C-alpha cells in the first residue's frame, strides 16, 4: 500500500469560515496554474452536497471535471473523489477535517489517499501531488488571512 499524503495546519478563523472558504469560496483562492486550462478568468466550482461536482469553467463556457463530493458534513468534514487532469477512473480520495483549535483558530487535517491504484507509478504520482499541495495550500491560507482583514474593519 502506498502511504497517503497527510498535511495539518492551523488557520486564524472559525471552522465554519474555513470550510466555507475551502468549498463555496474555492473560486477566490484556487490558482489558475492548478487547473486544466490555466486560462485567465476561469471559474472553479465545488457544488455543496454529496454528489456535487468539482470543476472548472472557462469564460467561453467549457467545463472540465475534477472530482465529486462524497461526504458533505459542514463545517467538520469534507471528502471528495479527485481526478484533476486524469480520467475519472483514476480518481484518488481527499478527506479534509476542520476542527476548532485554540480560540479563533481551526486545525485542518488533510489526507489524500488511493495511490495504490497506480501500481508502479503510485509513488511518483503521490510525490508529484505532494508538491502540488505545497504550492496550493499557501493560496488557501492567504485567502483566510485576506478575508480576516476585510471583515476586521466592519
VENQUINOR-V287325 format. One line per field, one symbol per residue. ss: DSSP state (H for helix, E for strand, L for the rest). A space follows every 50 residues. Layout:
ss->???
This chain:
ss->LLLLEEEEEEELLLHHHHHHHHLLLHHHLLLHHHLLLLLLLLEEEELLLL LLEEEEELLLLLEEEEEEEEEEELLLEEEEEELLLLLHHHLEEEEEEEEE LLLLLEEEEEEEELHHHHHHHHHHHHHHHHHHHHHHHHHHHHHHHHHHHH HHLL
